[in-house]
Amino acid sequence: MPLHAVEIPELWMPHPLRVNPHLPGLRAESETWAREMGMLDAGDGRSDRRPIWTQTQFRAMTVDLLTAWTLPDAGPAALRLNHRFNIWALAWDDYFAHAFKRTSDLQGAHDFTARLHAFLRPEEGARLPDPVNAVERGIADLQRHLFPPRLNHWRQEFCRALARYIDAGVEELANSRSGRVPHLIDYAPFRRDSFAAHTAPYSVELATGARIPERIRHSRTVRGLTAAFMDVMGLANDIASYEREVHEEHDVNNLVVVLGTSLGIPLREAVPASVHLVNSRMRDFEQLREEDVPLLARRAGLSHDERAELDTWLGGACSFLSGLHAWYTGAPRYVPTEQPFPEQRRPAPASADDWFGRGAGRHTPTPPSAVGLGLDAEP
């Protein structure tokens, strides 16, 4: 049964959509970079590069909107860097799906991933292999720019997150080949890996210039907050991409499939249950952000400057979730359309309402009670 045949409750997003004022310059710059990396068809007939996308496919993904919506407060340099990372992550995803998932080539996926690990070197000035495809060229280029001095502390953690991201692709393929549907209890932490969600706190820090104070960063409360933050991202994506992943790629690694199989319920029940589960994690994030984290900050005796920095980071995280929500519910990658992507519908820097015509930036009402399946923070 296709997803559109099921009545779907609304995904809850309590934060309004904001748009980075530097959006207008992103598209041309990103197309140039994607061509240089070999991701985008250059139209020059070169036989040594096999592009991942045509220009039409690339523009339809609206990665510039994704970046400008998720990081509304980023300066031009930070916005451009995160935009290239978003392009690279989607390039890896589409390349992997086309080359290995759709051909069920598990050995090829292992070989590709093993080579890619050699590019995830956290040491400053590490010598990288010579790249042989667009995905390798992209990550090799990014490694030279991802860690400016103020983000140098991210070297180990970011590369580890990317390693988990690409390894999860192989595990997803193995699951699909064997027909093994992950159990719901295991799926949420696995989805954080397969969505590269562990890199999102870096993106928020890159955009806002603010860090979670070190004194509380490893506390149970903050770990719970970031786990909920990452779950909303990845699990909501499963609902948005269900048709493409399950019907086109025959993927079993999707929340709707996982929840339906784990609970033994049909699709017509699994879809709304999945939405309620995502809404439940959004409520968890909100409660931790509004109540538990401020209480922790007081108990930890954070200074005025530390609390201001924490508030700035939390605001950036809210914007990140709002931007992803807007992209899932409006981008042609998830909402197929017969019409070419109309330039005049792109949002003006000051507002996003013109883009959707249905109030994407509005506050939505509190969702109904969720199914309460207990996807808590990692211990």
HUTA-V936836 format. One record per pair of residues at least 6 apart in sequence whose C-alpha atoms are under 7 Angstrom apart, sorted by the first residue. I is the first residue (numbers start at 1). J is the second residue. D is the distance in whole Angstrom. If there is no record, write none. Layout:
I,J,D / I,J,D
This chain:
3,243,7 / 6,268,6 / 8,271,7 / 8,272,6 / 9,272,6 / 9,275,7 / 11,275,6 / 11,279,6 / 12,279,6 / 12,364,6 / 12,367,6 / 13,322,7 / 13,363,7 / 13,364,6 / 14,363,5 / 14,364,6 / 15,318,7 / 15,322,6 / 15,363,6 / 16,322,7 / 16,361,4 / 16,362,6 / 16,363,6 / 17,69,7 / 17,319,7 / 17,322,6 / 17,323,6 / 17,352,7 / 17,360,7 / 17,361,4 / 18,69,6 / 18,72,6 / 18,351,7 / 18,352,7 / 19,68,6 / 19,69,5 / 19,72,5 / 19,349,6 / 19,350,7 / 19,351,7 / 19,352,7 / 20,68,5 / 20,69,6 / 20,71,7 / 20,72,4 / 20,73,6 / 20,349,6 / 21,349,5 / 22,76,6 / 23,64,7 / 23,68,6 / 23,349,7 / 26,64,6 / 27,64,6 / 30,84,7 / 34,40,5 / 35,41,7 / 35,42,6 / 37,134,5 / 37,137,6 / 37,138,6 / 38,49,6 / 38,51,6 / 38,134,5 / 39,51,5 / 39,52,5 / 39,53,6 / 39,91,7 / 39,134,5 / 40,51,5 / 40,52,6 / 40,53,5 / 40,54,6 / 40,55,6 / 41,51,5 / 41,53,6 / 41,54,5 / 41,55,7 / 52,91,7 / 52,95,6 / 60,332,6 / 60,333,7 / 60,341,6 / 61,331,7 / 61,332,6 / 61,333,5 / 62,331,7 / 63,87,7 / 64,83,7 / 66,323,7 / 66,324,7 / 66,327,6 / 67,83,6 / 69,323,4 / 70,319,6 / 70,320,4 / 70,321,7 / 70,322,7 / 70,323,4 / 70,324,6 / 71,207,6 / 71,319,7 / 71,320,6 / 73,207,6 / 73,208,6 / 74,207,4 / 74,208,6 / 75,207,7 / 78,206,6 / 78,207,6 / 79,207,7 / 82,203,7 / 88,135,7 / 88,138,6 / 91,135,6 / 92,135,6 / 100,106,7 / 100,108,7 / 100,109,6 / 101,173,6 / 101,249,7 / 102,249,6 / 104,177,7 / 106,173,7 / 106,174,7 / 109,170,6 / 110,170,7 / 113,166,6 / 113,167,7 / 116,136,7 / 117,163,7 / 118,128,7 / 118,129,7 / 119,128,6 / 119,129,7 / 119,139,7 / 119,140,6 / 120,159,5 / 121,159,7 / 122,155,5 / 122,156,5 / 122,159,6 / 131,137,5 / 147,154,7 / 147,155,7 / 158,199,6 / 161,196,6 / 161,198,6 / 161,199,6 / 162,196,6 / 164,193,5 / 165,193,5 / 165,194,5 / 165,195,7 / 165,196,5 / 168,193,6 / 168,194,5 / 169,194,6 / 172,253,6 / 175,181,6 / 175,252,7 / 176,251,5 / 176,252,5 / 181,252,6 / 181,253,7 / 181,258,6 / 182,253,7 / 182,258,6 / 183,258,6 / 183,262,6 / 184,258,6 / 184,259,6 / 184,262,6 / 188,231,7 / 191,234,6 / 192,198,7 / 192,230,6 / 192,231,7 / 192,234,6 / 195,234,6 / 197,230,5 / 204,313,7 / 204,316,6 / 204,317,6 / 205,211,6 / 205,313,7 / 208,312,7 / 208,313,7 / 208,316,6 / 210,309,5 / 210,310,7 / 210,312,6 / 210,313,5 / 211,309,6 / 211,310,7 / 211,313,6 / 212,310,5 / 212,313,7 / 213,306,6 / 213,310,7 / 216,222,7 / 221,292,7 / 221,293,7 / 222,293,7 / 223,377,6 / 224,377,5 / 225,285,6 / 225,288,6 / 227,377,5 / 228,281,5 / 228,282,7 / 228,284,6 / 228,285,5 / 229,285,6 / 231,281,7 / 232,278,6 / 232,281,6 / 232,282,6 / 233,321,7 / 235,255,6 / 235,278,6 / 236,278,6 / 237,328,7 / 238,254,5 / 238,255,6 / 239,256,7 / 240,328,6 / 240,334,6 / 241,334,6 / 242,254,7 / 245,251,5 / 246,252,7 / 255,274,7 / 256,270,6 / 256,271,6 / 256,274,6 / 259,270,6 / 259,274,7 / 260,266,6 / 260,267,6 / 260,270,5 / 273,371,6 / 276,370,5 / 276,371,6 / 277,370,6 / 277,371,6 / 277,372,7 / 279,367,7 / 279,370,7 / 280,370,5 / 326,360,6 / 328,334,6 / 329,335,7 / 330,356,7 / 345,354,7 / 345,355,5 / 346,355,6 / 347,354,6 / 347,355,5 / 352,360,7 / 352,361,6 / 353,359,5 / 353,360,6 / 353,361,6
